Amino acid sequence: MLGEVKPLTVFLSSTCYDLRDARSAMSERLAQAGFDVVRSEEHDVLYDPSLHTHSSCLVDVAEADVLINVIGGRFGGTTVPDTAPFLDAIGRTERDMAELIAGSQVSVTQAEVLTAIALEIPIFTLVRNDIWQDRTSYLRDQNSNTLGNYPSVDKQDAAPFIFDFVSFLQRRPRDNKIIVFEDIYAAIVDVVRQMSGLFRRCLLERRYNGPAIDMLREELDLSDPIMAKALDVCDAFLDAGIECALGGSIARAFYGGSAPSRDIDVQVYVTPTDVARVVPVIEALGMTHSYSDVETYAASEGQVRLDWSGTSVDLFMLSDPFHESCRDRRQWREFSAGRGAFIMSPEDACVMFLFLNRQRAAMETARYCGDRFDDDYVARWCTALGIDYQS
């Protein structure tokens, strides 16, 4: 007799009052797809009488296979002291959230997400479009130290906690995909497709007796010493507190293209006024240049070409909406020998390839990613940047 088939369990995490319809629609669609959906308002959470209800929710998160996090305009209730043992452990690993956790400024919904992160449960984050747009204004207002009014948020004093949490999720080194939605039904389709893609990858890994991407990482590490230099550059910038990501031929090779060429392209995410922070890093690495004043040139042109013992290193330091998007979407990738680096997302790498008239590289990248490739994102940026693009 065959054993019982246990469906995939999906924990639906969000505030309930403002997202009731979205939660209901998502639950119905996921149930039709054969998933077991856990929703607190439907009494799916097992409330242990020895625990506070907040802690019971976190326990049920631990038993889920996937967590879907929907972010709207309400912060919800803050966690009670009973959840401290759960959250303190998370704060020790997720340092960006440690201060909020210590000050009991975490909502129940956020605590559910943090629990999933700590347990390495896959997370799908959906952010309502008006929240996403107001967050852009909030980030701009932060730079001028004057916060404005954000219509998407129910209570204005909660706005920083909502927007900062979105930023925290987006800037995580992995599992940081965010789906911005206006139509919840379209967002549900996207999530189901993503789950289908993950299942397909599992089948491929089983077929080839090991992740194909791991073989590619190994090949990138061992076939060309250019990779070691690229990782050294990224390590140096990260150690200096400067955000960066590898692009160019290394990104192309990572996404299934030809082997890396003899140069290194690095996006360095600094504003023109912060270019001075880059100079000590390149000097410490022993890079040379032909500029009379590299800092002034970089600030005005947004890029510099350096020589590093025969290896050309191109640093791109543009501060514009596209490069800000590149920074937010970059992906942490681990290579062999325990080393890792941020890589431009395949879509952003594709836009850069098209901008530089490297159509073949763009085509290889899109083809390698298959259904996971966000063609609409590439089309939007190509239109904005005046690049000819046909999907």
C-alpha positions as YAML, in Angstrom:
chain: A
units: angstrom
residues:
- id: 1
  name: MET
  ca: [0.00, 0.00, 0.00]
- id: 2
  name: LEU
  ca: [1.34, 3.37, -0.99]
- id: 3
  name: GLY
  ca: [2.03, 5.91, 1.73]
- id: 4
  name: GLU
  ca: [0.00, 9.06, 2.03]
- id: 5
  name: VAL
  ca: [1.07, 11.84, -0.35]
- id: 6
  name: LYS
  ca: [1.73, 14.96, 1.70]
- id: 7
  name: PRO
  ca: [1.20, 18.16, -0.29]
- id: 8
  name: LEU
  ca: [3.54, 21.13, -0.18]
- id: 9
  name: THR
  ca: [2.66, 23.31, 2.81]
- id: 10
  name: VAL
  ca: [2.56, 27.06, 2.17]
- id: 11
  name: PHE
  ca: [2.41, 29.50, 5.10]
- id: 12
  name: LEU
  ca: [0.65, 32.72, 4.07]
- id: 13
  name: SER
  ca: [2.14, 35.63, 6.02]
- id: 14
  name: SER
  ca: [0.69, 39.15, 5.94]
- id: 15
  name: THR
  ca: [-1.48, 41.52, 7.87]
- id: 16
  name: CYS
  ca: [-5.07, 40.30, 7.62]
- id: 17
  name: TYR
  ca: [-7.35, 43.34, 7.82]
- id: 18
  name: ASP
  ca: [-6.10, 45.22, 4.74]
- id: 19
  name: LEU
  ca: [-5.16, 42.17, 2.68]
- id: 20
  name: ARG
  ca: [-8.16, 39.94, 3.41]
- id: 21
  name: ASP
  ca: [-9.24, 39.72, -0.24]
- id: 22
  name: ALA
  ca: [-5.70, 39.11, -1.48]
- id: 23
  name: ARG
  ca: [-5.16, 36.36, 1.09]
- id: 24
  name: SER
  ca: [-8.46, 34.71, 0.18]
- id: 25
  name: ALA
  ca: [-7.69, 34.82, -3.55]
- id: 26
  name: MET
  ca: [-4.20, 33.46, -3.06]
- id: 27
  name: SER
  ca: [-5.35, 30.69, -0.74]
- id: 28
  name: GLU
  ca: [-8.02, 29.58, -3.19]
- id: 29
  name: ARG
  ca: [-5.63, 29.49, -6.16]
- id: 30
  name: LEU
  ca: [-2.90, 27.66, -4.23]
- id: 31
  name: ALA
  ca: [-5.39, 25.11, -2.92]
- id: 32
  name: GLN
  ca: [-6.58, 24.47, -6.49]
- id: 33
  name: ALA
  ca: [-2.94, 23.80, -7.41]
- id: 34
  name: GLY
  ca: [-2.84, 21.11, -4.73]
- id: 35
  name: PHE
  ca: [-0.97, 22.99, -1.99]
- id: 36
  name: ASP
  ca: [-1.84, 22.93, 1.69]
- id: 37
  name: VAL
  ca: [-2.24, 26.60, 2.70]
- id: 38
  name: VAL
  ca: [-1.86, 27.78, 6.31]
- id: 39
  name: ARG
  ca: [-3.82, 30.96, 7.14]
- id: 40
  name: SER
  ca: [-4.26, 32.24, 10.66]
- id: 41
  name: GLU
  ca: [-7.74, 33.69, 10.02]
- id: 42
  name: GLU
  ca: [-8.96, 30.26, 8.91]
- id: 43
  name: HIS
  ca: [-7.73, 28.70, 12.19]
- id: 44
  name: ASP
  ca: [-5.10, 26.68, 10.31]
- id: 45
  name: VAL
  ca: [-2.48, 27.57, 12.93]
- id: 46
  name: LEU
  ca: [-2.26, 25.17, 15.87]
- id: 47
  name: TYR
  ca: [-2.47, 27.40, 18.96]
- id: 48
  name: ASP
  ca: [-0.53, 25.65, 21.70]
- id: 49
  name: PRO
  ca: [-2.10, 26.60, 25.07]
- id: 50
  name: SER
  ca: [1.39, 26.76, 26.60]
- id: 51
  name: LEU
  ca: [2.44, 29.48, 24.14]
- id: 52
  name: HIS
  ca: [1.30, 32.94, 23.19]
- id: 53
  name: THR
  ca: [-0.52, 33.02, 19.86]
- id: 54
  name: HIS
  ca: [2.42, 34.91, 18.32]
- id: 55
  name: SER
  ca: [4.80, 32.10, 19.25]
- id: 56
  name: SER
  ca: [2.36, 29.51, 17.93]
- id: 57
  name: CYS
  ca: [2.46, 31.23, 14.54]
- id: 58
  name: LEU
  ca: [6.25, 31.03, 14.52]
- id: 59
  name: VAL
  ca: [6.12, 27.33, 15.39]
- id: 60
  name: ASP
  ca: [3.81, 26.70, 12.43]
- id: 61
  name: VAL
  ca: [6.15, 28.61, 10.14]
- id: 62
  name: ALA
  ca: [8.85, 26.11, 11.11]
- id: 63
  name: GLU
  ca: [6.66, 23.29, 9.79]
- id: 64
  name: ALA
  ca: [5.99, 24.92, 6.41]
- id: 65
  name: ASP
  ca: [7.80, 24.16, 3.15]
- id: 66
  name: VAL
  ca: [7.37, 27.63, 1.67]
- id: 67
  name: LEU
  ca: [6.37, 31.04, 3.06]
- id: 68
  name: ILE
  ca: [4.58, 33.66, 0.98]
- id: 69
  name: ASN
  ca: [4.98, 37.15, 2.43]
- id: 70
  name: VAL
  ca: [2.52, 39.81, 1.22]
- id: 71
  name: ILE
  ca: [3.32, 43.41, 2.22]
- id: 72
  name: GLY
  ca: [0.63, 46.07, 2.23]
- id: 73
  name: GLY
  ca: [0.06, 49.34, 4.04]
- id: 74
  name: ARG
  ca: [-0.40, 48.10, 7.61]
- id: 75
  name: PHE
  ca: [2.35, 47.23, 10.08]
- id: 76
  name: GLY
  ca: [0.20, 45.06, 12.33]
- id: 77
  name: GLY
  ca: [0.81, 44.26, 15.98]
- id: 78
  name: THR
  ca: [4.30, 44.09, 17.46]
- id: 79
  name: THR
  ca: [5.55, 40.81, 18.84]
- id: 80
  name: VAL
  ca: [5.12, 40.01, 22.53]
- id: 81
  name: PRO
  ca: [8.04, 39.17, 24.88]
- id: 82
  name: ASP
  ca: [7.21, 35.45, 24.63]
- id: 83
  name: THR
  ca: [8.67, 35.45, 21.11]
- id: 84
  name: ALA
  ca: [12.05, 36.74, 22.33]
- id: 85
  name: PRO
  ca: [13.78, 33.31, 22.27]
- id: 86
  name: PHE
  ca: [12.83, 32.90, 18.62]
- id: 87
  name: LEU
  ca: [13.83, 36.42, 17.58]
- id: 88
  name: ASP
  ca: [17.04, 36.72, 19.60]
- id: 89
  name: ALA
  ca: [18.50, 33.77, 17.73]
- id: 90
  name: ILE
  ca: [17.55, 35.40, 14.42]
- id: 91
  name: GLY
  ca: [19.07, 38.73, 15.45]
- id: 92
  name: ARG
  ca: [22.42, 37.05, 15.94]
- id: 93
  name: THR
  ca: [22.51, 35.98, 12.28]
- id: 94
  name: GLU
  ca: [20.46, 38.73, 10.58]
- id: 95
  name: ARG
  ca: [22.41, 41.71, 11.84]
- id: 96
  name: ASP
  ca: [20.44, 44.24, 9.81]
- id: 97
  name: MET
  ca: [17.40, 43.35, 11.92]
- id: 98
  name: ALA
  ca: [19.16, 42.97, 15.26]
- id: 99
  name: GLU
  ca: [18.47, 46.55, 16.40]
- id: 100
  name: LEU
  ca: [14.76, 46.33, 15.58]
- id: 101
  name: ILE
  ca: [14.49, 42.96, 17.29]
- id: 102
  name: ALA
  ca: [16.25, 44.25, 20.40]
- id: 103
  name: GLY
  ca: [13.86, 47.20, 20.56]
- id: 104
  name: SER
  ca: [10.74, 45.05, 20.08]
- id: 105
  name: GLN
  ca: [9.98, 46.90, 16.82]
- id: 106
  name: VAL
  ca: [9.15, 43.80, 14.81]
- id: 107
  name: SER
  ca: [5.60, 42.97, 13.77]
- id: 108
  name: VAL
  ca: [4.16, 39.49, 14.03]
- id: 109
  name: THR
  ca: [4.21, 39.18, 10.24]
- id: 110
  name: GLN
  ca: [7.84, 40.27, 10.10]
- id: 111
  name: ALA
  ca: [8.70, 37.77, 12.83]
- id: 112
  name: GLU
  ca: [7.14, 35.01, 10.71]
- id: 113
  name: VAL
  ca: [9.35, 36.00, 7.78]
- id: 114
  name: LEU
  ca: [12.46, 36.18, 9.96]
- id: 115
  name: THR
  ca: [11.71, 32.72, 11.32]
- id: 116
  name: ALA
  ca: [11.53, 31.37, 7.77]
- id: 117
  name: ILE
  ca: [14.85, 33.06, 6.98]
- id: 118
  name: ALA
  ca: [16.51, 31.54, 10.03]
- id: 119
  name: LEU
  ca: [15.24, 28.08, 9.05]
- id: 120
  name: GLU
  ca: [16.17, 28.56, 5.37]
- id: 121
  name: ILE
  ca: [12.57, 28.11, 4.26]
- id: 122
  name: PRO
  ca: [12.09, 29.58, 0.74]
- id: 123
  name: ILE
  ca: [10.29, 32.93, 0.77]
- id: 124
  name: PHE
  ca: [8.22, 34.59, -1.93]
- id: 125
  name: THR
  ca: [7.74, 38.28, -1.12]
- id: 126
  name: LEU
  ca: [4.92, 40.21, -2.79]
- id: 127
  name: VAL
  ca: [4.84, 43.99, -2.32]
- id: 128
  name: ARG
  ca: [1.85, 46.08, -3.32]
- id: 129
  name: ASN
  ca: [2.83, 48.55, -6.06]
- id: 130
  name: ASP
  ca: [1.80, 51.70, -4.15]
- id: 131
  name: ILE
  ca: [3.99, 50.58, -1.22]
- id: 132
  name: TRP
  ca: [6.89, 50.03, -3.62]
- id: 133
  name: GLN
  ca: [6.46, 53.50, -5.16]
- id: 134
  name: ASP
  ca: [6.16, 55.25, -1.79]
- id: 135
  name: ARG
  ca: [9.26, 53.37, -0.60]
- id: 136
  name: THR
  ca: [11.18, 55.00, -3.45]
- id: 137
  name: SER
  ca: [10.06, 58.41, -2.16]
- id: 138
  name: TYR
  ca: [10.96, 57.37, 1.39]
- id: 139
  name: LEU
  ca: [14.50, 56.41, 0.37]
- id: 140
  name: ARG
  ca: [14.89, 59.77, -1.36]
- id: 141
  name: ASP
  ca: [13.50, 61.59, 1.67]
- id: 142
  name: GLN
  ca: [15.94, 59.76, 3.93]
- id: 143
  name: ASN
  ca: [18.85, 61.33, 2.08]
- id: 144
  name: SER
  ca: [17.43, 64.80, 2.81]
- id: 145
  name: ASN
  ca: [16.56, 63.91, 6.42]
- id: 146
  name: THR
  ca: [12.94, 65.02, 5.94]
- id: 147
  name: LEU
  ca: [10.28, 62.33, 5.76]
- id: 148
  name: GLY
  ca: [7.16, 63.09, 3.81]
- id: 149
  name: ASN
  ca: [3.64, 61.69, 3.73]
- id: 150
  name: TYR
  ca: [3.14, 58.24, 2.23]
- id: 151
  name: PRO
  ca: [-0.49, 57.63, 1.18]
- id: 152
  name: SER
  ca: [-0.03, 53.87, 0.81]
- id: 153
  name: VAL
  ca: [0.68, 53.44, 4.52]
- id: 154
  name: ASP
  ca: [-2.20, 53.24, 6.98]
- id: 155
  name: LYS
  ca: [-0.33, 54.90, 9.87]
- id: 156
  name: GLN
  ca: [2.51, 57.25, 9.00]
- id: 157
  name: ASP
  ca: [4.60, 56.44, 12.07]
- id: 158
  name: ALA
  ca: [4.78, 52.83, 10.84]
- id: 159
  name: ALA
  ca: [6.10, 53.79, 7.40]
- id: 160
  name: PRO
  ca: [9.82, 53.47, 8.26]
- id: 161
  name: PHE
  ca: [9.31, 49.99, 9.72]
- id: 162
  name: ILE
  ca: [7.46, 48.80, 6.60]
- id: 163
  name: PHE
  ca: [9.83, 50.38, 4.06]
- id: 164
  name: ASP
  ca: [13.00, 49.40, 5.93]
- id: 165
  name: PHE
  ca: [11.82, 45.80, 6.13]
- id: 166
  name: VAL
  ca: [11.27, 45.74, 2.36]
- id: 167
  name: SER
  ca: [14.80, 47.08, 1.91]
- id: 168
  name: PHE
  ca: [16.14, 44.46, 4.31]
- id: 169
  name: LEU
  ca: [14.50, 41.67, 2.32]
- id: 170
  name: GLN
  ca: [15.66, 43.03, -1.02]
- id: 171
  name: ARG
  ca: [19.29, 43.45, 0.02]
- id: 172
  name: ARG
  ca: [19.72, 40.01, 1.52]
- id: 173
  name: PRO
  ca: [22.52, 38.06, -0.16]
- id: 174
  name: ARG
  ca: [20.12, 35.32, -1.27]
- id: 175
  name: ASP
  ca: [16.39, 34.52, -1.50]
- id: 176
  name: ASN
  ca: [15.75, 38.23, -2.06]
- id: 177
  name: LYS
  ca: [13.34, 38.14, -5.00]
- id: 178
  name: ILE
  ca: [10.48, 40.63, -4.65]
- id: 179
  name: ILE
  ca: [7.35, 40.58, -6.80]
- id: 180
  name: VAL
  ca: [5.70, 44.01, -7.08]
- id: 181
  name: PHE
  ca: [2.01, 43.66, -7.85]
- id: 182
  name: GLU
  ca: [-1.14, 45.58, -8.60]
- id: 183
  name: ASP
  ca: [-3.19, 42.58, -9.67]
- id: 184
  name: ILE
  ca: [-3.02, 39.88, -6.99]
- id: 185
  name: TYR
  ca: [-4.18, 37.24, -9.48]
- id: 186
  name: ALA
  ca: [-1.22, 37.96, -11.76]
- id: 187
  name: ALA
  ca: [1.07, 37.79, -8.73]
- id: 188
  name: ILE
  ca: [-0.37, 34.38, -7.80]
- id: 189
  name: VAL
  ca: [0.35, 33.08, -11.29]
- id: 190
  name: ASP
  ca: [3.93, 34.33, -10.95]
- id: 191
  name: VAL
  ca: [4.38, 32.56, -7.60]
- id: 192
  name: VAL
  ca: [2.96, 29.28, -8.92]
- id: 193
  name: ARG
  ca: [5.27, 29.49, -11.93]
- id: 194
  name: GLN
  ca: [8.23, 30.08, -9.65]
- id: 195
  name: MET
  ca: [7.30, 27.01, -7.60]
- id: 196
  name: SER
  ca: [6.96, 25.01, -10.78]
- id: 197
  name: GLY
  ca: [10.41, 26.21, -11.85]
- id: 198
  name: LEU
  ca: [11.91, 25.12, -8.54]
- id: 199
  name: PHE
  ca: [10.37, 21.68, -8.95]
- id: 200
  name: ARG
  ca: [11.76, 21.45, -12.48]
- id: 201
  name: ARG
  ca: [15.22, 22.34, -11.18]
- id: 202
  name: CYS
  ca: [14.97, 19.58, -8.58]
- id: 203
  name: LEU
  ca: [14.19, 17.10, -11.36]
- id: 204
  name: LEU
  ca: [17.15, 18.32, -13.40]
- id: 205
  name: GLU
  ca: [19.46, 18.04, -10.41]
- id: 206
  name: ARG
  ca: [18.26, 14.53, -9.80]
- id: 207
  name: ARG
  ca: [18.73, 13.63, -13.46]
- id: 208
  name: TYR
  ca: [22.32, 14.80, -13.54]
- id: 209
  name: ASN
  ca: [23.13, 13.57, -10.03]
- id: 210
  name: GLY
  ca: [24.07, 17.02, -8.72]
- id: 211
  name: PRO
  ca: [23.25, 20.67, -9.42]
- id: 212
  name: ALA
  ca: [24.40, 21.73, -12.86]
- id: 213
  name: ILE
  ca: [25.02, 25.21, -11.49]
- id: 214
  name: ASP
  ca: [27.54, 23.78, -9.00]
- id: 215
  name: MET
  ca: [29.47, 22.24, -11.87]
- id: 216
  name: LEU
  ca: [29.46, 25.60, -13.60]
- id: 217
  name: ARG
  ca: [30.73, 27.36, -10.47]
- id: 218
  name: GLU
  ca: [33.52, 24.81, -10.16]
- id: 219
  name: GLU
  ca: [34.45, 25.36, -13.77]
- id: 220
  name: LEU
  ca: [34.49, 29.11, -13.32]
- id: 221
  name: ASP
  ca: [36.74, 28.76, -10.28]
- id: 222
  name: LEU
  ca: [39.26, 26.34, -11.68]
- id: 223
  name: SER
  ca: [39.49, 27.05, -15.40]
- id: 224
  name: ASP
  ca: [40.72, 30.64, -15.29]
- id: 225
  name: PRO
  ca: [42.67, 32.62, -12.66]
- id: 226
  name: ILE
  ca: [40.68, 35.71, -13.66]
- id: 227
  name: MET
  ca: [37.97, 34.48, -11.27]
- id: 228
  name: ALA
  ca: [40.31, 34.62, -8.27]
- id: 229
  name: LYS
  ca: [41.17, 38.21, -9.11]
- id: 230
  name: ALA
  ca: [37.50, 39.12, -9.54]
- id: 231
  name: LEU
  ca: [36.66, 37.66, -6.13]
- id: 232
  name: ASP
  ca: [39.61, 39.53, -4.58]
- id: 233
  name: VAL
  ca: [38.24, 42.81, -5.98]
- id: 234
  name: CYS
  ca: [34.78, 42.16, -4.55]
- id: 235
  name: ASP
  ca: [36.20, 41.14, -1.19]
- id: 236
  name: ALA
  ca: [38.21, 44.37, -1.01]
- id: 237
  name: PHE
  ca: [35.18, 46.56, -1.74]
- id: 238
  name: LEU
  ca: [32.92, 44.67, 0.66]
- id: 239
  name: ASP
  ca: [35.59, 44.88, 3.40]
- id: 240
  name: ALA
  ca: [35.60, 48.65, 2.85]
- id: 241
  name: GLY
  ca: [31.81, 48.78, 3.21]
- id: 242
  name: ILE
  ca: [31.26, 49.53, -0.49]
- id: 243
  name: GLU
  ca: [28.49, 47.66, -2.31]
- id: 244
  name: CYS
  ca: [29.43, 46.11, -5.64]
- id: 245
  name: ALA
  ca: [28.60, 43.35, -8.15]
- id: 246
  name: LEU
  ca: [30.44, 41.51, -10.90]
- id: 247
  name: GLY
  ca: [29.18, 41.96, -14.46]
- id: 248
  name: GLY
  ca: [30.56, 41.66, -17.97]
- id: 249
  name: SER
  ca: [32.05, 38.40, -19.17]
- id: 250
  name: ILE
  ca: [31.99, 36.88, -15.68]
- id: 251
  name: ALA
  ca: [28.23, 37.37, -15.40]
- id: 252
  name: ARG
  ca: [27.89, 36.05, -18.94]
- id: 253
  name: ALA
  ca: [29.89, 32.92, -18.08]
- id: 254
  name: PHE
  ca: [27.91, 32.39, -14.90]
- id: 255
  name: TYR
  ca: [24.65, 32.50, -16.84]
- id: 256
  name: GLY
  ca: [25.76, 29.87, -19.32]
- id: 257
  name: GLY
  ca: [27.85, 31.85, -21.82]
- id: 258
  name: SER
  ca: [31.45, 31.46, -22.89]
- id: 259
  name: ALA
  ca: [34.37, 31.51, -20.42]
- id: 260
  name: PRO
  ca: [35.37, 34.86, -18.87]
- id: 261
  name: SER
  ca: [37.56, 37.14, -20.99]
- id: 262
  name: ARG
  ca: [40.76, 38.76, -19.73]
- id: 263
  name: ASP
  ca: [39.07, 41.75, -18.12]
- id: 264
  name: ILE
  ca: [36.92, 42.29, -15.05]
- id: 265
  name: ASP
  ca: [33.79, 44.48, -14.97]
- id: 266
  name: VAL
  ca: [32.60, 45.61, -11.56]
- id: 267
  name: GLN
  ca: [29.60, 47.78, -10.74]
- id: 268
  name: VAL
  ca: [30.47, 49.87, -7.68]
- id: 269
  name: TYR
  ca: [27.45, 51.44, -6.05]
- id: 270
  name: VAL
  ca: [28.60, 54.83, -4.81]
- id: 271
  name: THR
  ca: [27.29, 58.32, -5.43]
- id: 272
  name: PRO
  ca: [29.54, 60.86, -7.22]
- id: 273
  name: THR
  ca: [30.30, 62.49, -3.88]
- id: 274
  name: ASP
  ca: [31.46, 59.15, -2.44]
- id: 275
  name: VAL
  ca: [33.90, 58.22, -5.22]
- id: 276
  name: ALA
  ca: [36.77, 59.15, -2.90]
- id: 277
  name: ARG
  ca: [36.03, 55.99, -0.90]
- id: 278
  name: VAL
  ca: [36.94, 53.87, -3.92]
- id: 279
  name: VAL
  ca: [40.47, 55.26, -4.42]
- id: 280
  name: PRO
  ca: [42.10, 53.71, -1.30]
- id: 281
  name: VAL
  ca: [40.68, 50.30, -2.26]
- id: 282
  name: ILE
  ca: [42.16, 50.28, -5.76]
- id: 283
  name: GLU
  ca: [45.48, 51.64, -4.46]
- id: 284
  name: ALA
  ca: [45.68, 48.93, -1.78]
- id: 285
  name: LEU
  ca: [45.15, 46.27, -4.47]
- id: 286
  name: GLY
  ca: [48.01, 47.71, -6.51]
- id: 287
  name: MET
  ca: [45.91, 48.86, -9.46]
- id: 288
  name: THR
  ca: [47.35, 51.61, -11.67]
- id: 289
  name: HIS
  ca: [45.79, 54.12, -14.07]
- id: 290
  name: SER
  ca: [46.66, 56.86, -16.54]
- id: 291
  name: TYR
  ca: [44.37, 59.56, -15.16]
- id: 292
  name: SER
  ca: [45.82, 62.76, -13.72]
- id: 293
  name: ASP
  ca: [43.04, 62.75, -11.13]
- id: 294
  name: VAL
  ca: [41.19, 59.43, -11.02]
- id: 295
  name: GLU
  ca: [38.69, 60.64, -8.42]
- id: 296
  name: THR
  ca: [37.59, 63.64, -10.50]
- id: 297
  name: TYR
  ca: [37.42, 61.59, -13.68]
- id: 298
  name: ALA
  ca: [35.34, 58.86, -12.06]
- id: 299
  name: ALA
  ca: [32.95, 61.37, -10.52]
- id: 300
  name: SER
  ca: [32.35, 63.07, -13.88]
- id: 301
  name: GLU
  ca: [32.36, 60.06, -16.22]
- id: 302
  name: GLY
  ca: [30.94, 57.38, -13.94]
- id: 303
  name: GLN
  ca: [33.55, 54.80, -14.87]
- id: 304
  name: VAL
  ca: [37.30, 54.20, -14.96]
- id: 305
  name: ARG
  ca: [39.58, 51.60, -16.55]
- id: 306
  name: LEU
  ca: [42.43, 50.34, -14.38]
- id: 307
  name: ASP
  ca: [45.35, 48.01, -14.91]
- id: 308
  name: TRP
  ca: [46.03, 45.28, -12.38]
- id: 309
  name: SER
  ca: [49.21, 43.46, -13.32]
- id: 310
  name: GLY
  ca: [48.08, 43.02, -16.90]
- id: 311
  name: THR
  ca: [44.38, 42.55, -16.16]
- id: 312
  name: SER
  ca: [42.02, 45.34, -17.21]
- id: 313
  name: VAL
  ca: [39.51, 46.25, -14.51]
- id: 314
  name: ASP
  ca: [36.53, 48.44, -15.46]
- id: 315
  name: LEU
  ca: [34.70, 50.06, -12.57]
- id: 316
  name: PHE
  ca: [31.23, 51.44, -13.30]
- id: 317
  name: MET
  ca: [30.15, 54.01, -10.72]
- id: 318
  name: LEU
  ca: [27.06, 55.55, -12.25]
- id: 319
  name: SER
  ca: [24.38, 56.81, -9.88]
- id: 320
  name: ASP
  ca: [21.09, 56.59, -11.75]
- id: 321
  name: PRO
  ca: [17.78, 54.69, -11.45]
- id: 322
  name: PHE
  ca: [18.97, 51.76, -13.57]
- id: 323
  name: HIS
  ca: [22.12, 51.18, -11.53]
- id: 324
  name: GLU
  ca: [20.14, 51.58, -8.32]
- id: 325
  name: SER
  ca: [17.89, 48.81, -9.62]
- id: 326
  name: CYS
  ca: [20.98, 46.73, -10.44]
- id: 327
  name: ARG
  ca: [22.18, 47.14, -6.87]
- id: 328
  name: ASP
  ca: [18.86, 46.07, -5.42]
- id: 329
  name: ARG
  ca: [18.57, 43.02, -7.71]
- id: 330
  name: ARG
  ca: [22.14, 41.70, -7.59]
- id: 331
  name: GLN
  ca: [22.47, 38.13, -6.40]
- id: 332
  name: TRP
  ca: [24.93, 36.55, -4.02]
- id: 333
  name: ARG
  ca: [26.56, 33.51, -5.56]
- id: 334
  name: GLU
  ca: [28.78, 31.01, -3.82]
- id: 335
  name: PHE
  ca: [31.67, 29.45, -5.69]
- id: 336
  name: SER
  ca: [33.93, 26.58, -4.73]
- id: 337
  name: ALA
  ca: [36.55, 26.87, -1.96]
- id: 338
  name: GLY
  ca: [33.99, 28.65, 0.22]
- id: 339
  name: ARG
  ca: [34.18, 31.98, -1.64]
- id: 340
  name: GLY
  ca: [31.36, 34.11, -2.94]
- id: 341
  name: ALA
  ca: [30.50, 37.40, -4.61]
- id: 342
  name: PHE
  ca: [27.57, 39.48, -5.77]
- id: 343
  name: ILE
  ca: [26.74, 38.96, -9.47]
- id: 344
  name: MET
  ca: [24.49, 41.23, -11.53]
- id: 345
  name: SER
  ca: [21.09, 39.67, -12.04]
- id: 346
  name: PRO
  ca: [20.72, 38.02, -15.46]
- id: 347
  name: GLU
  ca: [18.18, 40.63, -16.53]
- id: 348
  name: ASP
  ca: [20.42, 43.57, -15.59]
- id: 349
  name: ALA
  ca: [23.43, 41.91, -17.21]
- id: 350
  name: CYS
  ca: [21.29, 41.47, -20.34]
- id: 351
  name: VAL
  ca: [20.40, 45.19, -20.40]
- id: 352
  name: MET
  ca: [24.09, 46.08, -20.11]
- id: 353
  name: PHE
  ca: [25.00, 43.65, -22.91]
- id: 354
  name: LEU
  ca: [22.38, 45.23, -25.18]
- id: 355
  name: PHE
  ca: [23.56, 48.73, -24.24]
- id: 356
  name: LEU
  ca: [27.07, 47.70, -25.37]
- id: 357
  name: ASN
  ca: [25.71, 46.07, -28.58]
- id: 358
  name: ARG
  ca: [26.60, 42.58, -27.35]
- id: 359
  name: GLN
  ca: [23.42, 40.94, -28.62]
- id: 360
  name: ARG
  ca: [24.83, 37.41, -28.56]
- id: 361
  name: ALA
  ca: [25.74, 37.68, -24.88]
- id: 362
  name: ALA
  ca: [22.24, 38.96, -24.12]
- id: 363
  name: MET
  ca: [20.67, 36.11, -26.07]
- id: 364
  name: GLU
  ca: [22.80, 33.47, -24.33]
- id: 365
  name: THR
  ca: [21.89, 34.86, -20.90]
- id: 366
  name: ALA
  ca: [18.16, 34.92, -21.60]
- id: 367
  name: ARG
  ca: [18.22, 31.44, -23.13]
- id: 368
  name: TYR
  ca: [20.13, 29.95, -20.21]
- id: 369
  name: CYS
  ca: [17.67, 31.30, -17.63]
- id: 370
  name: GLY
  ca: [14.65, 30.04, -19.57]
- id: 371
  name: ASP
  ca: [11.28, 30.62, -17.90]
- id: 372
  name: ARG
  ca: [12.95, 32.26, -14.91]
- id: 373
  name: PHE
  ca: [14.08, 35.20, -17.08]
- id: 374
  name: ASP
  ca: [12.04, 38.39, -16.54]
- id: 375
  name: ASP
  ca: [11.67, 39.58, -20.11]
- id: 376
  name: ASP
  ca: [9.28, 42.38, -19.16]
- id: 377
  name: TYR
  ca: [11.87, 43.90, -16.81]
- id: 378
  name: VAL
  ca: [14.48, 43.96, -19.60]
- id: 379
  name: ALA
  ca: [11.99, 45.48, -22.04]
- id: 380
  name: ARG
  ca: [11.06, 48.25, -19.59]
- id: 381
  name: TRP
  ca: [14.66, 49.30, -18.99]
- id: 382
  name: CYS
  ca: [15.58, 49.08, -22.67]
- id: 383
  name: THR
  ca: [12.69, 51.42, -23.46]
- id: 384
  name: ALA
  ca: [13.75, 53.80, -20.68]
- id: 385
  name: LEU
  ca: [17.38, 53.81, -21.86]
- id: 386
  name: GLY
  ca: [16.57, 54.03, -25.57]
- id: 387
  name: ILE
  ca: [17.95, 50.56, -26.39]
- id: 388
  name: ASP
  ca: [16.53, 48.56, -29.27]
- id: 389
  name: TYR
  ca: [15.20, 45.30, -27.85]
- id: 390
  name: GLN
  ca: [13.16, 42.42, -29.22]
- id: 391
  name: SER
  ca: [12.31, 39.60, -26.82]
...
